[in-house]
């Protein structure tokens, strides 16, 4: 029989809150990270400023990590393991080190925009780029709307 604490809680119609037991697991990991980061900083005799610079976070965020109030992103944990060799995080029979936290893949550079003169742009148009519609029709006149789409 499942524990009542393991069932999701719903409030405000569709908003779902995680089960309390899952929240506790996340807090356990935060506690482990806080302890390991704190030990690594103390053994290396680093100031909080130096440690935050090594992790590329603000001192306020580092303080939240050390108080186990916030779980660091994987990139931060990777930087910690890389900056401080031998640093590992143990959680539920698993050991996490620098090899477990992947580096973010670099975003590909967007293709540079091609600058055309107005006449070159108009010559490059085809029927798929032009949208012509009647905006206003009167007995002796006709007002057309022409939409030109340059970007594909």
WOBEL-V725932 format. One record per helix or strand. SS is the DSSP state (a for helix, b for strand). FROM is the first residue (numbers start at 1). TO is the last residue. If there is no record, write none. Layout:
((SS/FROM/TO) (SS/FROM/TO))
This chain:
((a/4/6) (b/9/11) (b/15/17) (a/20/43) (a/48/55) (a/59/66) (a/74/83) (b/89/91) (b/94/96) (a/98/100) (a/118/123) (a/127/129) (b/130/137) (b/142/148))
